Amino acid sequence: MMYHITIYGKPQPKERPKVYKGHGITPTRTRQYEALIAAEWAARGYPTIEGPVRLDVECYFPIPQGWSKKKKEQARHHFIVPAVRPDLDNLVKIIQDGLNGVAYQDDKQVVMVWSQKLYDDEPRTEVYVQRLSEETE
């Protein structure tokens, strides 16, 4: 079975921890976004998955307002993609950490990841989580 959640708003990356007196502190914005991800999973009443998991993440960024109509249309059809910051791996990492303990017991269960960054008129992150069959263990 494939589970799906949508996090509306501009996709957020996992930020590096701030170090104070030798201790790493997770930035507030990262903590809040991870909590939003976990809350979205819980609101759907999805179970905690056991076993290996596949994670698909589609990050949709807003189309820049200053672009021409032609360029905006190309972005809507994914002929132009956001090859800019934030890095895709940091976008996936915050999703993995936000789902940790709610969608799966531990993110070590994630054995397959597919992800992409695209432009769209409605910024959001689409997340699909699938438990893989026993044969993949």
Legacy VTK file of the C-alpha trace (Angstrom):
# vtk DataFile Version 3.0
C-alpha trace
ASCII
DATASET POLYDATA
POINTS 137 float
0.000 0.000 0.000
1.145 3.530 -0.812
0.471 6.326 1.693
0.377 9.974 0.613
0.620 13.327 2.375
0.897 16.890 1.083
2.696 19.661 2.925
1.505 22.994 1.516
3.820 25.974 1.210
7.336 26.406 -0.120
9.426 23.261 0.504
11.873 23.667 3.383
15.330 22.101 3.635
16.892 20.495 6.687
19.049 23.218 8.226
22.376 22.529 9.876
22.296 22.476 13.678
23.632 25.547 15.440
26.424 24.716 17.870
26.466 26.413 21.276
29.054 25.432 23.868
29.669 22.137 22.093
25.994 21.147 21.790
24.095 20.986 18.507
20.712 22.750 18.569
18.201 22.065 15.783
16.994 25.371 14.288
13.402 26.338 15.167
12.257 26.442 11.530
13.476 22.867 11.006
11.760 21.628 14.188
8.494 23.315 13.188
8.533 21.879 9.655
9.310 18.365 10.940
6.387 18.702 13.382
4.128 19.788 10.510
5.134 16.689 8.520
4.455 14.383 11.488
1.105 16.097 12.146
0.041 15.656 8.519
0.793 11.914 8.752
-1.081 11.593 12.051
-4.078 13.580 10.750
-4.587 10.969 8.050
-4.634 8.167 10.631
-1.913 6.245 8.831
-0.136 3.445 10.728
3.519 3.192 11.643
5.044 0.955 8.977
7.263 -1.965 9.889
9.891 -3.329 7.519
11.620 -1.736 4.523
10.170 1.474 3.106
10.327 3.369 -0.196
10.049 7.165 0.042
9.074 9.392 -2.915
9.356 13.160 -2.496
8.207 15.753 -5.036
9.067 19.350 -4.122
7.132 22.037 -5.999
8.606 25.538 -5.823
6.775 28.758 -6.740
7.336 30.024 -10.258
9.271 33.327 -10.047
6.944 36.296 -10.634
9.457 38.195 -12.774
9.577 35.537 -15.468
7.952 36.050 -18.874
4.675 34.285 -19.706
6.581 31.915 -21.996
9.123 31.012 -19.325
6.383 30.541 -16.696
4.529 28.196 -19.059
7.721 26.205 -19.660
8.147 25.898 -15.875
4.534 24.712 -15.453
5.227 21.919 -17.953
8.561 21.079 -16.274
10.744 22.094 -19.216
12.478 24.390 -16.729
13.293 22.958 -13.301
14.684 24.655 -10.162
18.387 23.796 -10.350
19.007 26.215 -7.469
19.191 26.065 -3.681
18.081 24.355 -1.554
19.822 21.075 -2.296
17.535 18.147 -3.009
19.193 15.939 -0.385
18.374 18.491 2.352
14.737 18.606 1.199
14.522 14.810 1.431
16.329 14.688 4.787
13.779 16.933 6.521
10.953 14.727 5.216
12.728 11.568 6.424
13.311 13.073 9.856
9.761 14.436 10.100
8.330 10.983 9.374
10.743 9.252 11.764
8.797 7.622 14.586
5.400 8.211 12.954
5.427 6.768 9.413
8.151 4.263 10.297
9.902 3.371 13.515
13.339 4.538 12.341
14.604 6.136 9.158
17.035 3.234 8.739
13.960 1.452 7.294
14.095 3.760 4.258
15.922 1.652 1.685
14.783 3.394 -1.498
14.310 7.101 -2.254
13.061 8.840 -5.389
12.877 12.636 -5.418
12.649 15.678 -7.653
12.348 19.474 -7.614
9.830 21.150 -9.919
8.053 24.476 -10.385
4.306 24.888 -9.923
1.726 27.587 -9.242
0.978 25.910 -5.896
4.151 25.417 -3.827
4.038 22.201 -1.821
5.746 18.909 -1.088
4.095 15.651 -2.096
5.270 12.660 -0.077
4.561 9.014 -0.857
5.543 6.239 1.537
5.312 2.583 0.566
6.111 -0.515 2.560
8.147 -2.839 0.370
7.320 -6.525 0.188
8.976 -9.141 2.342
10.994 -10.341 -0.667
13.036 -7.120 -0.579
14.318 -7.728 2.966
LINES 1 138
137 0 1 2 3 4 5 6 7 8 9 10 11 12 13 14 15 16 17 18 19 20 21 22 23 24 25 26 27 28 29 30 31 32 33 34 35 36 37 38 39 40 41 42 43 44 45 46 47 48 49 50 51 52 53 54 55 56 57 58 59 60 61 62 63 64 65 66 67 68 69 70 71 72 73 74 75 76 77 78 79 80 81 82 83 84 85 86 87 88 89 90 91 92 93 94 95 96 97 98 99 100 101 102 103 104 105 106 107 108 109 110 111 112 113 114 115 116 117 118 119 120 121 122 123 124 125 126 127 128 129 130 131 132 133 134 135 136
